[in-house]
Amino acid sequence: MPVVAGPDGSLEAPHHLGLAIKNIAGEQNHCGLLYRLDDGEVRMLHLAFHFDLRDEELRSDYWCAPAGLEVENQLVVAAFASAIANAKPNVPYGFDANGMVFDVVSGELLEAPAGRGLTCATFVLALFRTLGFEPLDEETWPMRDEDEHWQDQITQAMTHAGARQDHIDAVTDNGQSRRFRPEEVVGTSATSNDEWSIGFDRAREIAQEVLADMAA
Amino acid sequence: MHSGGSLLIDYTNTSNQMIHEHIRDGIAHYFTIRKNFHFDPIDVTPGAPDWVVPNIGCTSDSAIDGFIEADDGPVDLSWLFAALNSRELAQPTVANLTSCIQGINGLIAKGRFELLSKVLNSANLAGMSNETMLAFARSSFPVRERISNWRRFTRNVKAELDRRGRDGTQLMKGLV
């Protein structure tokens, strides 16, 4: 049974909450949170890049999966995602997401000094964490050598995109951070929450299934 | 009398009191606004005396336009009436729950943690949908340290979910 379905995936009733993922280039994937409105429209809330949080209709090139939550909790998270989308928060991009959660009032991130921010994947995790959900056991995540090159590339892209130099400098000074990859976040969040908080080894297994689904 | 014990009776009474105050203030708010506007009745019975006013029905839809006046400004509790009676709805909607979450966020934005504590601890859970109870608990989770009896509230929600045959422990995972 596939973890994600697509491309041209969607979020069907009775589900109200889901995950979406697509390949950007090479091994780089992008993910976001799906929520279904009362009229059936499926929206995707995702951190596209530095200060670029988007809430838009689900596009057809994504692979999708319902979230591994009971329908009641799916509705609550969907409503929270809708509230965040309405708040149009400013979300910086970065790697050191440790401890960051959304201010439920303003939709802004709490404790976001220069150098801290989210990626598309940690944005999804932060949204869950704000409501008391922990899809991943983040403490089990290792630093991986192959992520260092990825961080360098993203930092360069942030520079080209006009990110403030103090933010770039602080991101660089923070050194390497644990990276939560989109396929790991999507795969674990789509797994039944009986298994949450999922450790790294199990998450890697699920992530491999997600990648296999997308390659099929 | 509720068989659940005195605590639930207190919740119900306090909850009703808040709703009644809310409706009362909403009506007062309506008449305050009404005094400042000229109305053109669209249907007046010929010969009716001037003091006859259109029949104004107070439903849950119209009552939720009210505000509670507080020392530090009005607090919009228009979402609360619908939330406390949400079990009447066949299926809670994303729009209703978003309104509920934004309402709770509004209290947090104003730093009204005491009022939020009162809202949570006086909520008549029996009248609320599963989703609304979960929305109350989860959207207040980030400020739980500022809310007195937040843990008691979440325990009560779990118990109510269990009583309805749902797995309260599973639905409240991460909170209790």
Boltz contact constraints between the chains, C-beta under 6 A:
constraints:
  - contact:
      token1: [A, 37]
      token2: [B, 94]
      max_distance: 6.0
  - contact:
      token1: [A, 38]
      token2: [B, 93]
      max_distance: 6.0
  - contact:
      token1: [A, 38]
      token2: [B, 94]
      max_distance: 6.0
  - contact:
      token1: [A, 38]
      token2: [B, 95]
      max_distance: 6.0
  - contact:
      token1: [A, 70]
      token2: [B, 171]
      max_distance: 6.0
  - contact:
      token1: [A, 72]
      token2: [B, 130]
      max_distance: 6.0
  - contact:
      token1: [A, 72]
      token2: [B, 131]
      max_distance: 6.0
  - contact:
      token1: [A, 72]
      token2: [B, 134]
      max_distance: 6.0
  - contact:
      token1: [A, 75]
      token2: [B, 97]
      max_distance: 6.0
  - contact:
      token1: [A, 75]
      token2: [B, 131]
      max_distance: 6.0
  - contact:
      token1: [A, 76]
      token2: [B, 134]
      max_distance: 6.0
  - contact:
      token1: [A, 76]
      token2: [B, 135]
      max_distance: 6.0
  - contact:
      token1: [A, 76]
      token2: [B, 138]
      max_distance: 6.0
  - contact:
      token1: [A, 78]
      token2: [B, 94]
      max_distance: 6.0
  - contact:
      token1: [A, 79]
      token2: [B, 94]
      max_distance: 6.0
  - contact:
      token1: [A, 79]
      token2: [B, 97]
      max_distance: 6.0
  - contact:
      token1: [A, 79]
      token2: [B, 98]
      max_distance: 6.0
  - contact:
      token1: [A, 79]
      token2: [B, 101]
      max_distance: 6.0
  - contact:
      token1: [A, 80]
      token2: [B, 101]
      max_distance: 6.0
  - contact:
      token1: [A, 82]
      token2: [B, 98]
      max_distance: 6.0
  - contact:
      token1: [A, 83]
      token2: [B, 98]
      max_distance: 6.0
  - contact:
      token1: [A, 83]
      token2: [B, 101]
      max_distance: 6.0
  - contact:
      token1: [A, 83]
      token2: [B, 102]
      max_distance: 6.0
  - contact:
      token1: [A, 104]
      token2: [B, 105]
      max_distance: 6.0
  - contact:
      token1: [A, 104]
      token2: [B, 142]
      max_distance: 6.0
  - contact:
      token1: [A, 105]
      token2: [B, 105]
      max_distance: 6.0
  - contact:
      token1: [A, 105]
      token2: [B, 108]
      max_distance: 6.0
  - contact:
      token1: [A, 105]
      token2: [B, 109]
      max_distance: 6.0
  - contact:
      token1: [A, 130]
      token2: [B, 142]
      max_distance: 6.0
  - contact:
      token1: [A, 131]
      token2: [B, 138]
      max_distance: 6.0
  - contact:
      token1: [A, 132]
      token2: [B, 138]
      max_distance: 6.0
  - contact:
      token1: [A, 132]
      token2: [B, 141]
      max_distance: 6.0
  - contact:
      token1: [A, 132]
      token2: [B, 174]
      max_distance: 6.0
  - contact:
      token1: [A, 132]
      token2: [B, 175]
      max_distance: 6.0
  - contact:
      token1: [A, 133]
      token2: [B, 174]
      max_distance: 6.0
